[in-house]
C-alpha cells in the first residue's frame, strides 16, 4: 500500500506547553479535514496532555523519545490502521510493531531535522522531516544508501513499547482507556532477542586516546579557542561524564561553583545526572591543571569559588552554557582530526575506532582505564553514578567473561 508522506504532530516541549493548534496550520488541516474521523483530533489532544505530563516529569531527552514514539503510533493509527486506540487489541499492537520493523521507504530519512520551521507567524512543516531514520555508520558514508536495509535496534523496540505502554497507563489513570494491550503484546513480540552476548565496551585504546589528547593540545597552539575543546574532552574522559551532564539543560545549568573542595582539600564536581539524581564526582589532581588552563583562557581566577556562577563550558558568542549538540560537534572535530593523523602514521586498522567513536566512548574509556589501574569498584561505581556495583561490573569488568576467555584460549583444532 502506498502511503502519503506523514506529518509531524508535536513540537518541542517548550512549544507544546502553550500550543495553539491554529499556529500549526498543516497539522490543524490534517486533524480537522472533512473526511477525518472525530476521534483523530481527540487522540491528538490526549497525546498533547500525555506529553505535557512527561515533559514536566522527565528530562528533555526522555521527552523527545516519548514524543517520537507517540507521534509514530498515532500517525499509524490515523493513516494506516484508521482505528481508535481504545478499540485496539494485542494483535493490533503486534501489527503496529510489524509496521515499525519494516516501515515504508517513503517514511525513512537519513538525518534528523526539526519538525517545524517558524515562518510568517506560524509553524510550517519541515519537508525534510521523516518519522524513521536510517542510521549509517560514520565510516560508511554513501550517496545512495538502501533504505530497505532499515531495521530497528533492540533498544528502539524497547523504547517503542515503553512509550506506548506509558501512554495507555496515562489514559487509564485518566479513566479514558480501560486496558493496556501494549503491555500484553510486549511478551509476544517476535522481534525481541534474548541477549547473552559478551558485551563489547565501546572505548578507545590507550594509543587512540593519546592521539585524541595530543591533537586537542596541538590545536590550542594554533587557535586558543580550542582550549574549550581540550577541556571538554579531558572532562568527559577523566570525570566519566555523559555529554548531557556537561551541557546546559532546561532544568540544570552546570556552573563553575559546582566544583567544590572539602575540608581535606579534596576537589569534587556536583553532577545532575540520569534519573534527576545529584552525585559528586571525585576530581583528580592532574585534572586540575586542565581546569586552571581553561579558566586562564577565560580570564577567570585559577580555581572556582562557591560564588562563581559562570557556566562550566561557555558559548563563544552569547551568554550561557553550551547544548549537548554543540558540545558533540567540538568533540567530533577532534576525533576526526585524530583519526586522520593516526591513520596516516599507523594505518587504517589502528585508527578505525576513532572513526566510529562517539562522545560517550570517552566516559567508557576513562572508566575502563580506572579498572585496569586497579581502582576499587565501589569508588568507581559511585563516580559513574551507577545504582549498584553490579552495573559497573557488568559493563566494565565482566570478570566471568574474562575467566571464560582465558580458559578457552588453549583449545586445539587438531
BAFIDREN-78188 format. One record per residue (C-alpha): residue in three letters; x, y, z; residue number from 1. Coordinates in steps of 0.2 Angstrom, whole numbers. Layout:
BEGIN
<r res="ala" px="X" py="Y" pz="Z" n="NUM"/>
...
% end
This chain:
BEGIN
<r res="unk" px="0" py="0" pz="0" n="1"/>
<r res="unk" px="7" py="17" pz="-5" n="2"/>
<r res="unk" px="6" py="29" pz="10" n="3"/>
<r res="unk" px="6" py="48" pz="9" n="4"/>
<r res="unk" px="21" py="57" pz="17" n="5"/>
<r res="unk" px="17" py="58" pz="36" n="6"/>
<r res="unk" px="16" py="75" pz="45" n="7"/>
<r res="unk" px="25" py="78" pz="62" n="8"/>
<r res="unk" px="12" py="81" pz="75" n="9"/>
<r res="unk" px="20" py="88" pz="90" n="10"/>
<r res="unk" px="34" py="101" pz="93" n="11"/>
<r res="unk" px="47" py="103" pz="107" n="12"/>
<r res="unk" px="41" py="103" pz="125" n="13"/>
<r res="unk" px="44" py="122" pz="127" n="14"/>
<r res="unk" px="32" py="125" pz="112" n="15"/>
<r res="unk" px="20" py="111" pz="117" n="16"/>
<r res="unk" px="17" py="119" pz="134" n="17"/>
<r res="unk" px="7" py="134" pz="126" n="18"/>
<r res="unk" px="2" py="126" pz="110" n="19"/>
<r res="unk" px="-12" py="133" pz="99" n="20"/>
<r res="unk" px="-17" py="122" pz="85" n="21"/>
<r res="unk" px="-20" py="137" pz="74" n="22"/>
<r res="unk" px="-1" py="140" pz="75" n="23"/>
<r res="unk" px="1" py="124" pz="66" n="24"/>
<r res="unk" px="-10" py="125" pz="50" n="25"/>
<r res="unk" px="-4" py="109" pz="42" n="26"/>
<r res="unk" px="-7" py="99" pz="57" n="27"/>
<r res="unk" px="-24" py="108" pz="60" n="28"/>
<r res="unk" px="-29" py="104" pz="42" n="29"/>
<r res="unk" px="-25" py="86" pz="44" n="30"/>
<r res="unk" px="-34" py="83" pz="61" n="31"/>
<r res="unk" px="-49" py="93" pz="56" n="32"/>
<r res="unk" px="-51" py="89" pz="37" n="33"/>
<r res="unk" px="-69" py="85" pz="32" n="34"/>
<r res="unk" px="-66" py="66" pz="30" n="35"/>
<r res="unk" px="-56" py="64" pz="46" n="36"/>
<r res="unk" px="-65" py="54" pz="60" n="37"/>
<r res="unk" px="-69" py="64" pz="75" n="38"/>
<r res="unk" px="-58" py="54" pz="86" n="39"/>
<r res="unk" px="-42" py="60" pz="76" n="40"/>
<r res="unk" px="-42" py="77" pz="85" n="41"/>
<r res="unk" px="-47" py="69" pz="101" n="42"/>
<r res="unk" px="-32" py="57" pz="101" n="43"/>
<r res="unk" px="-21" py="71" pz="97" n="44"/>
<r res="unk" px="-27" py="81" pz="112" n="45"/>
<r res="unk" px="-24" py="65" pz="123" n="46"/>
<r res="unk" px="-6" py="64" pz="117" n="47"/>
<r res="unk" px="-3" py="83" pz="120" n="48"/>
<r res="unk" px="-9" py="80" pz="138" n="49"/>
<r res="unk" px="2" py="65" pz="140" n="50"/>
<r res="unk" px="17" py="73" pz="133" n="51"/>
<r res="unk" px="15" py="88" pz="143" n="52"/>
<r res="unk" px="14" py="77" pz="158" n="53"/>
<r res="unk" px="30" py="68" pz="153" n="54"/>
<r res="unk" px="39" py="84" pz="149" n="55"/>
<r res="unk" px="36" py="90" pz="166" n="56"/>
<r res="unk" px="42" py="75" pz="175" n="57"/>
<r res="unk" px="56" py="69" pz="163" n="58"/>
<r res="unk" px="72" py="75" pz="155" n="59"/>
<r res="unk" px="72" py="84" pz="138" n="60"/>
<r res="unk" px="80" py="68" pz="131" n="61"/>
<r res="unk" px="66" py="57" pz="138" n="62"/>
<r res="unk" px="53" py="69" pz="132" n="63"/>
<r res="unk" px="60" py="68" pz="114" n="64"/>
<r res="unk" px="60" py="49" pz="115" n="65"/>
<r res="unk" px="42" py="48" pz="121" n="66"/>
<r res="unk" px="37" py="61" pz="108" n="67"/>
<r res="unk" px="44" py="52" pz="94" n="68"/>
<r res="unk" px="36" py="35" pz="98" n="69"/>
<r res="unk" px="19" py="43" pz="102" n="70"/>
<r res="unk" px="20" py="53" pz="86" n="71"/>
<r res="unk" px="24" py="37" pz="76" n="72"/>
<r res="unk" px="10" py="27" pz="84" n="73"/>
<r res="unk" px="-4" py="40" pz="81" n="74"/>
<r res="unk" px="2" py="43" pz="63" n="75"/>
<r res="unk" px="0" py="24" pz="60" n="76"/>
<r res="unk" px="-17" py="24" pz="69" n="77"/>
<r res="unk" px="-23" py="39" pz="58" n="78"/>
<r res="unk" px="-16" py="34" pz="41" n="79"/>
<r res="unk" px="-14" py="15" pz="41" n="80"/>
<r res="unk" px="-25" py="7" pz="54" n="81"/>
<r res="unk" px="-38" py="20" pz="55" n="82"/>
<r res="unk" px="-45" py="14" pz="71" n="83"/>
<r res="unk" px="-46" py="22" pz="88" n="84"/>
<r res="unk" px="-33" py="16" pz="101" n="85"/>
<r res="unk" px="-46" py="12" pz="114" n="86"/>
<r res="unk" px="-53" py="-1" pz="102" n="87"/>
<r res="unk" px="-36" py="-10" pz="99" n="88"/>
<r res="unk" px="-31" py="-27" pz="105" n="89"/>
<r res="unk" px="-15" py="-36" pz="107" n="90"/>
<r res="unk" px="-15" py="-42" pz="89" n="91"/>
<r res="unk" px="-17" py="-24" pz="83" n="92"/>
<r res="unk" px="-1" py="-18" pz="93" n="93"/>
<r res="unk" px="9" py="-33" pz="86" n="94"/>
<r res="unk" px="3" py="-27" pz="69" n="95"/>
<r res="unk" px="10" py="-10" pz="73" n="96"/>
<r res="unk" px="26" py="-17" pz="78" n="97"/>
<r res="unk" px="27" py="-26" pz="61" n="98"/>
<r res="unk" px="24" py="-10" pz="53" n="99"/>
<r res="unk" px="39" py="-2" pz="63" n="100"/>
<r res="unk" px="50" py="-16" pz="59" n="101"/>
<r res="unk" px="48" py="-13" pz="40" n="102"/>
<r res="unk" px="41" py="4" pz="38" n="103"/>
<r res="unk" px="38" py="12" pz="20" n="104"/>
<r res="unk" px="53" py="18" pz="12" n="105"/>
<r res="unk" px="45" py="35" pz="10" n="106"/>
<r res="unk" px="44" py="37" pz="29" n="107"/>
<r res="unk" px="63" py="34" pz="31" n="108"/>
<r res="unk" px="75" py="48" pz="32" n="109"/>
<r res="unk" px="94" py="49" pz="33" n="110"/>
<r res="unk" px="96" py="63" pz="46" n="111"/>
<r res="unk" px="87" py="71" pz="60" n="112"/>
<r res="unk" px="78" py="88" pz="56" n="113"/>
<r res="unk" px="67" py="100" pz="66" n="114"/>
<r res="unk" px="49" py="96" pz="64" n="115"/>
<r res="unk" px="43" py="113" pz="61" n="116"/>
<r res="unk" px="50" py="130" pz="54" n="117"/>
<r res="unk" px="43" py="146" pz="60" n="118"/>
<r res="unk" px="38" py="156" pz="45" n="119"/>
<r res="unk" px="26" py="171" pz="43" n="120"/>
<r res="unk" px="20" py="170" pz="60" n="121"/>
<r res="unk" px="16" py="151" pz="60" n="122"/>
<r res="unk" px="25" py="134" pz="62" n="123"/>
<r res="unk" px="26" py="127" pz="45" n="124"/>
<r res="unk" px="30" py="108" pz="42" n="125"/>
<r res="unk" px="49" py="105" pz="38" n="126"/>
<r res="unk" px="48" py="95" pz="22" n="127"/>
<r res="unk" px="64" py="86" pz="26" n="128"/>
<r res="unk" px="57" py="78" pz="42" n="129"/>
<r res="unk" px="53" py="60" pz="42" n="130"/>
<r res="unk" px="47" py="48" pz="56" n="131"/>
<r res="unk" px="60" py="35" pz="54" n="132"/>
<r res="unk" px="79" py="37" pz="52" n="133"/>
<r res="unk" px="92" py="25" pz="44" n="134"/>
<r res="unk" px="107" py="27" pz="54" n="135"/>
<r res="unk" px="123" py="25" pz="44" n="136"/>
<r res="unk" px="140" py="21" pz="52" n="137"/>
<r res="unk" px="151" py="36" pz="51" n="138"/>
<r res="unk" px="164" py="26" pz="41" n="139"/>
<r res="unk" px="151" py="20" pz="28" n="140"/>
<r res="unk" px="145" py="36" pz="20" n="141"/>
<r res="unk" px="135" py="33" pz="4" n="142"/>
<r res="unk" px="127" py="44" pz="-8" n="143"/>
<r res="unk" px="113" py="32" pz="-11" n="144"/>
<r res="unk" px="110" py="21" pz="4" n="145"/>
<r res="unk" px="97" py="7" pz="3" n="146"/>
<r res="unk" px="83" py="12" pz="14" n="147"/>
<r res="unk" px="76" py="-5" pz="13" n="148"/>
<r res="unk" px="90" py="-10" pz="25" n="149"/>
<r res="unk" px="82" py="-1" pz="39" n="150"/>
<r res="unk" px="80" py="-11" pz="54" n="151"/>
<r res="unk" px="76" py="-5" pz="72" n="152"/>
<r res="unk" px="88" py="-10" pz="86" n="153"/>
<r res="unk" px="83" py="-19" pz="101" n="154"/>
<r res="unk" px="84" py="-3" pz="111" n="155"/>
<r res="unk" px="72" py="5" pz="98" n="156"/>
<r res="unk" px="60" py="-9" pz="101" n="157"/>
<r res="unk" px="61" py="-7" pz="120" n="158"/>
<r res="unk" px="58" py="12" pz="118" n="159"/>
<r res="unk" px="43" py="9" pz="107" n="160"/>
<r res="unk" px="34" py="-2" pz="120" n="161"/>
<r res="unk" px="40" py="9" pz="134" n="162"/>
<r res="unk" px="31" py="24" pz="127" n="163"/>
<r res="unk" px="15" py="16" pz="121" n="164"/>
<r res="unk" px="13" py="6" pz="137" n="165"/>
<r res="unk" px="16" py="23" pz="147" n="166"/>
<r res="unk" px="3" py="32" pz="135" n="167"/>
<r res="unk" px="-10" py="18" pz="139" n="168"/>
<r res="unk" px="-6" py="19" pz="158" n="169"/>
<r res="unk" px="-9" py="38" pz="157" n="170"/>
<r res="unk" px="-26" py="36" pz="149" n="171"/>
<r res="unk" px="-31" py="23" pz="161" n="172"/>
<r res="unk" px="-27" py="34" pz="175" n="173"/>
<r res="unk" px="-37" py="47" pz="167" n="174"/>
<r res="unk" px="-51" py="34" pz="165" n="175"/>
<r res="unk" px="-51" py="36" pz="146" n="176"/>
<r res="unk" px="-45" py="19" pz="142" n="177"/>
<r res="unk" px="-48" py="3" pz="152" n="178"/>
<r res="unk" px="-35" py="-9" pz="146" n="179"/>
<r res="unk" px="-17" py="-9" pz="140" n="180"/>
<r res="unk" px="-15" py="-20" pz="125" n="181"/>
<r res="unk" px="3" py="-14" pz="123" n="182"/>
<r res="unk" px="8" py="-22" pz="140" n="183"/>
<r res="unk" px="1" py="-39" pz="134" n="184"/>
<r res="unk" px="8" py="-38" pz="117" n="185"/>
<r res="unk" px="26" py="-35" pz="123" n="186"/>
<r res="unk" px="28" py="-53" pz="129" n="187"/>
<r res="unk" px="23" py="-59" pz="112" n="188"/>
<r res="unk" px="34" py="-48" pz="101" n="189"/>
<r res="unk" px="44" py="-60" pz="90" n="190"/>
<r res="unk" px="57" py="-47" pz="86" n="191"/>
<r res="unk" px="65" py="-46" pz="104" n="192"/>
<r res="unk" px="81" py="-56" pz="106" n="193"/>
<r res="unk" px="87" py="-64" pz="122" n="194"/>
<r res="unk" px="104" py="-57" pz="123" n="195"/>
<r res="unk" px="118" py="-67" pz="131" n="196"/>
<r res="unk" px="132" py="-60" pz="121" n="197"/>
<r res="unk" px="149" py="-54" pz="129" n="198"/>
<r res="unk" px="147" py="-35" pz="129" n="199"/>
<r res="unk" px="159" py="-25" pz="119" n="200"/>
<r res="unk" px="165" py="-10" pz="128" n="201"/>
<r res="unk" px="164" py="5" pz="116" n="202"/>
<r res="unk" px="181" py="13" pz="121" n="203"/>
<r res="unk" px="197" py="20" pz="114" n="204"/>
<r res="unk" px="213" py="11" pz="117" n="205"/>
<r res="unk" px="227" py="20" pz="126" n="206"/>
<r res="unk" px="236" py="24" pz="110" n="207"/>
<r res="unk" px="220" py="31" pz="102" n="208"/>
<r res="unk" px="216" py="41" pz="117" n="209"/>
<r res="unk" px="234" py="48" pz="117" n="210"/>
<r res="unk" px="231" py="54" pz="99" n="211"/>
<r res="unk" px="215" py="62" pz="104" n="212"/>
<r res="unk" px="223" py="71" pz="118" n="213"/>
<r res="unk" px="238" py="76" pz="108" n="214"/>
<r res="unk" px="228" py="83" pz="94" n="215"/>
<r res="unk" px="217" py="93" pz="106" n="216"/>
<r res="unk" px="233" py="101" pz="114" n="217"/>
<r res="unk" px="241" py="104" pz="97" n="218"/>
<r res="unk" px="225" py="113" pz="91" n="219"/>
<r res="unk" px="226" py="125" pz="105" n="220"/>
<r res="unk" px="243" py="131" pz="100" n="221"/>
<r res="unk" px="236" py="136" pz="83" n="222"/>
<r res="unk" px="220" py="143" pz="89" n="223"/>
<r res="unk" px="216" py="147" pz="108" n="224"/>
<r res="unk" px="198" py="144" pz="106" n="225"/>
<r res="unk" px="202" py="126" pz="105" n="226"/>
<r res="unk" px="206" py="127" pz="124" n="227"/>
<r res="unk" px="187" py="124" pz="126" n="228"/>
<r res="unk" px="188" py="108" pz="116" n="229"/>
<r res="unk" px="203" py="102" pz="126" n="230"/>
<r res="unk" px="194" py="105" pz="142" n="231"/>
<r res="unk" px="178" py="96" pz="136" n="232"/>
<r res="unk" px="187" py="81" pz="131" n="233"/>
<r res="unk" px="198" py="80" pz="147" n="234"/>
<r res="unk" px="182" py="82" pz="157" n="235"/>
<r res="unk" px="172" py="69" pz="148" n="236"/>
<r res="unk" px="186" py="56" pz="150" n="237"/>
<r res="unk" px="193" py="60" pz="167" n="238"/>
<r res="unk" px="177" py="63" pz="176" n="239"/>
<r res="unk" px="167" py="49" pz="167" n="240"/>
<r res="unk" px="153" py="62" pz="161" n="241"/>
<r res="unk" px="139" py="60" pz="149" n="242"/>
<r res="unk" px="138" py="74" pz="136" n="243"/>
<r res="unk" px="121" py="79" pz="144" n="244"/>
<r res="unk" px="129" py="81" pz="161" n="245"/>
<r res="unk" px="141" py="95" pz="154" n="246"/>
<r res="unk" px="128" py="103" pz="144" n="247"/>
<r res="unk" px="115" py="117" pz="148" n="248"/>
<r res="unk" px="98" py="110" pz="150" n="249"/>
<r res="unk" px="81" py="116" pz="154" n="250"/>
<r res="unk" px="82" py="110" pz="172" n="251"/>
<r res="unk" px="100" py="112" pz="176" n="252"/>
<r res="unk" px="115" py="123" pz="171" n="253"/>
<r res="unk" px="132" py="116" pz="175" n="254"/>
<r res="unk" px="141" py="131" pz="184" n="255"/>
<r res="unk" px="159" py="133" pz="190" n="256"/>
<r res="unk" px="153" py="134" pz="208" n="257"/>
<r res="unk" px="148" py="115" pz="206" n="258"/>
<r res="unk" px="167" py="112" pz="208" n="259"/>
<r res="unk" px="169" py="112" pz="227" n="260"/>
<r res="unk" px="183" py="107" pz="239" n="261"/>
<r res="unk" px="180" py="98" pz="256" n="262"/>
<r res="unk" px="189" py="101" pz="272" n="263"/>
<r res="unk" px="203" py="89" pz="267" n="264"/>
<r res="unk" px="207" py="99" pz="252" n="265"/>
<r res="unk" px="199" py="86" pz="240" n="266"/>
<r res="unk" px="190" py="93" pz="225" n="267"/>
<r res="unk" px="173" py="87" pz="219" n="268"/>
<r res="unk" px="161" py="91" pz="205" n="269"/>
<r res="unk" px="142" py="91" pz="208" n="270"/>
<r res="unk" px="133" py="82" pz="193" n="271"/>
<r res="unk" px="115" py="82" pz="189" n="272"/>
<r res="unk" px="113" py="65" pz="180" n="273"/>
<r res="unk" px="101" py="52" pz="174" n="274"/>
<r res="unk" px="85" py="50" pz="184" n="275"/>
<r res="unk" px="86" py="68" pz="190" n="276"/>
<r res="unk" px="99" py="62" pz="203" n="277"/>
<r res="unk" px="113" py="73" pz="210" n="278"/>
<r res="unk" px="130" py="65" pz="213" n="279"/>
<r res="unk" px="148" py="71" pz="217" n="280"/>
<r res="unk" px="162" py="65" pz="206" n="281"/>
<r res="unk" px="180" py="65" pz="213" n="282"/>
<r res="unk" px="191" py="77" pz="204" n="283"/>
<r res="unk" px="209" py="70" pz="202" n="284"/>
<r res="unk" px="224" py="81" pz="205" n="285"/>
<r res="unk" px="230" py="81" pz="187" n="286"/>
<r res="unk" px="214" py="86" pz="180" n="287"/>
<r res="unk" px="215" py="102" pz="190" n="288"/>
<r res="unk" px="229" py="108" pz="178" n="289"/>
<r res="unk" px="216" py="107" pz="164" n="290"/>
<r res="unk" px="203" py="116" pz="174" n="291"/>
<r res="unk" px="216" py="130" pz="178" n="292"/>
<r res="unk" px="221" py="131" pz="160" n="293"/>
<r res="unk" px="204" py="133" pz="154" n="294"/>
<r res="unk" px="199" py="146" pz="167" n="295"/>
<r res="unk" px="215" py="156" pz="162" n="296"/>
<r res="unk" px="209" py="156" pz="144" n="297"/>
<r res="unk" px="193" py="163" pz="150" n="298"/>
<r res="unk" px="202" py="176" pz="161" n="299"/>
<r res="unk" px="195" py="168" pz="177" n="300"/>
<r res="unk" px="204" py="165" pz="194" n="301"/>
<r res="unk" px="214" py="149" pz="193" n="302"/>
<r res="unk" px="201" py="139" pz="203" n="303"/>
<r res="unk" px="182" py="141" pz="206" n="304"/>
<r res="unk" px="174" py="148" pz="221" n="305"/>
<r res="unk" px="156" py="144" pz="228" n="306"/>
<r res="unk" px="150" py="161" pz="221" n="307"/>
<r res="unk" px="157" py="158" pz="203" n="308"/>
<r res="unk" px="140" py="156" pz="193" n="309"/>
<r res="unk" px="149" py="156" pz="176" n="310"/>
<r res="unk" px="145" py="141" pz="165" n="311"/>
<r res="unk" px="157" py="127" pz="166" n="312"/>
<r res="unk" px="158" py="127" pz="146" n="313"/>
<r res="unk" px="153" py="144" pz="139" n="314"/>
<r res="unk" px="147" py="149" pz="122" n="315"/>
<r res="unk" px="159" py="158" pz="111" n="316"/>
<r res="unk" px="146" py="170" pz="106" n="317"/>
<r res="unk" px="131" py="175" pz="118" n="318"/>
<r res="unk" px="129" py="170" pz="136" n="319"/>
<r res="unk" px="126" py="154" pz="145" n="320"/>
<r res="unk" px="132" py="136" pz="143" n="321"/>
<r res="unk" px="133" py="125" pz="128" n="322"/>
<r res="unk" px="120" py="112" pz="122" n="323"/>
<r res="unk" px="124" py="94" pz="120" n="324"/>
<r res="unk" px="123" py="96" pz="101" n="325"/>
<r res="unk" px="136" py="109" pz="101" n="326"/>
<r res="unk" px="147" py="100" pz="113" n="327"/>
<r res="unk" px="146" py="85" pz="102" n="328"/>
<r res="unk" px="152" py="94" pz="87" n="329"/>
<r res="unk" px="168" py="100" pz="97" n="330"/>
<r res="unk" px="172" py="83" pz="102" n="331"/>
<r res="unk" px="168" py="76" pz="85" n="332"/>
<r res="unk" px="180" py="88" pz="76" n="333"/>
<r res="unk" px="195" py="82" pz="87" n="334"/>
<r res="unk" px="190" py="64" pz="84" n="335"/>
<r res="unk" px="190" py="66" pz="65" n="336"/>
<r res="unk" px="207" py="75" pz="66" n="337"/>
<r res="unk" px="215" py="62" pz="77" n="338"/>
<r res="unk" px="208" py="48" pz="66" n="339"/>
<r res="unk" px="216" py="56" pz="50" n="340"/>
<r res="unk" px="233" py="58" pz="59" n="341"/>
<r res="unk" px="233" py="40" pz="67" n="342"/>
<r res="unk" px="228" py="33" pz="50" n="343"/>
<r res="unk" px="242" py="42" pz="41" n="344"/>
<r res="unk" px="255" py="36" pz="54" n="345"/>
<r res="unk" px="249" py="19" pz="60" n="346"/>
<r res="unk" px="237" py="13" pz="47" n="347"/>
<r res="unk" px="218" py="11" pz="45" n="348"/>
<r res="unk" px="216" py="-4" pz="56" n="349"/>
<r res="unk" px="224" py="5" pz="71" n="350"/>
<r res="unk" px="214" py="21" pz="69" n="351"/>
<r res="unk" px="197" py="13" pz="64" n="352"/>
<r res="unk" px="189" py="15" pz="81" n="353"/>
<r res="unk" px="192" py="34" pz="81" n="354"/>
<r res="unk" px="181" py="35" pz="66" n="355"/>
<r res="unk" px="167" py="25" pz="75" n="356"/>
<r res="unk" px="169" py="34" pz="92" n="357"/>
<r res="unk" px="155" py="45" pz="100" n="358"/>
<r res="unk" px="157" py="57" pz="115" n="359"/>
<r res="unk" px="150" py="43" pz="126" n="360"/>
<r res="unk" px="166" py="32" pz="122" n="361"/>
<r res="unk" px="176" py="45" pz="132" n="362"/>
<r res="unk" px="166" py="40" pz="148" n="363"/>
<r res="unk" px="169" py="22" pz="144" n="364"/>
<r res="unk" px="187" py="25" pz="140" n="365"/>
<r res="unk" px="190" py="33" pz="157" n="366"/>
<r res="unk" px="181" py="21" pz="167" n="367"/>
<r res="unk" px="189" py="6" pz="159" n="368"/>
<r res="unk" px="207" py="13" pz="162" n="369"/>
<r res="unk" px="202" py="16" pz="180" n="370"/>
<r res="unk" px="198" py="-3" pz="181" n="371"/>
<r res="unk" px="214" py="-8" pz="173" n="372"/>
<r res="unk" px="223" py="4" pz="186" n="373"/>
<r res="unk" px="216" py="-6" pz="200" n="374"/>
<r res="unk" px="204" py="7" pz="207" n="375"/>
<r res="unk" px="191" py="0" pz="219" n="376"/>
<r res="unk" px="175" py="-5" pz="210" n="377"/>
<r res="unk" px="164" py="4" pz="224" n="378"/>
<r res="unk" px="173" py="20" pz="222" n="379"/>
<r res="unk" px="172" py="20" pz="203" n="380"/>
<r res="unk" px="154" py="15" pz="203" n="381"/>
<r res="unk" px="149" py="30" pz="214" n="382"/>
<r res="unk" px="159" py="42" pz="202" n="383"/>
<r res="unk" px="150" py="34" pz="187" n="384"/>
<r res="unk" px="133" py="37" pz="196" n="385"/>
<r res="unk" px="128" py="18" pz="194" n="386"/>
<r res="unk" px="114" py="12" pz="206" n="387"/>
<r res="unk" px="124" py="-3" pz="211" n="388"/>
<r res="unk" px="142" py="-10" pz="209" n="389"/>
<r res="unk" px="134" py="-25" pz="199" n="390"/>
<r res="unk" px="131" py="-12" pz="184" n="391"/>
<r res="unk" px="149" py="-7" pz="184" n="392"/>
<r res="unk" px="155" py="-24" pz="185" n="393"/>
<r res="unk" px="143" py="-30" pz="171" n="394"/>
<r res="unk" px="148" py="-15" pz="159" n="395"/>
<r res="unk" px="167" py="-13" pz="163" n="396"/>
<r res="unk" px="174" py="-28" pz="172" n="397"/>
<r res="unk" px="165" py="-43" pz="166" n="398"/>
<r res="unk" px="175" py="-54" pz="177" n="399"/>
<r res="unk" px="167" py="-71" pz="172" n="400"/>
<r res="unk" px="169" py="-67" pz="154" n="401"/>
<r res="unk" px="187" py="-64" pz="156" n="402"/>
<r res="unk" px="190" py="-80" pz="165" n="403"/>
<r res="unk" px="180" py="-89" pz="151" n="404"/>
<r res="unk" px="191" py="-81" pz="138" n="405"/>
<r res="unk" px="207" py="-86" pz="147" n="406"/>
<r res="unk" px="201" py="-104" pz="149" n="407"/>
<r res="unk" px="197" py="-105" pz="131" n="408"/>
<r res="unk" px="212" py="-99" pz="123" n="409"/>
<r res="unk" px="222" py="-115" pz="123" n="410"/>
<r res="unk" px="208" py="-125" pz="114" n="411"/>
<r res="unk" px="216" py="-135" pz="100" n="412"/>
<r res="unk" px="210" py="-138" pz="82" n="413"/>
<r res="unk" px="219" py="-154" pz="78" n="414"/>
% end
